[in-house]
Amino acid sequence: MAEKAIFPVLLLCRVLEVSRSGFYGWMRSEGRRSTRDESDAALTTKIAEAHTRSRGTYGSPRIHEELQAGGMHVGRNRVARLMKEQGLHG
């Protein structure tokens, strides 16, 4: 962040309406994915596979049911959210 060399961090945080601790947390984690993002990516792959096996006919309730039958513990709304983000529908 080049502006940090010109303006004090406190001023930048005030203008952007973020906390200093939030800014430094973002700086520490920049370039790394969160555990949830990694989990969502793996789950999205499994959802896409199940959707393909159903020839695109299964919606989120049936995909959720299939994942649970396979031993995965995942919420119905999470499956629906990930399917919507990927443009998958029954």
PyMOL commands that set and color helices and strands:
alter all, ss='L'
color gray80, all
select helices_A, chain A and resi 3-6+9-16+20-29+35-53+60-69+76-86
alter helices_A, ss='H'
color red, helices_A
deselect
rebuild
show_as cartoon
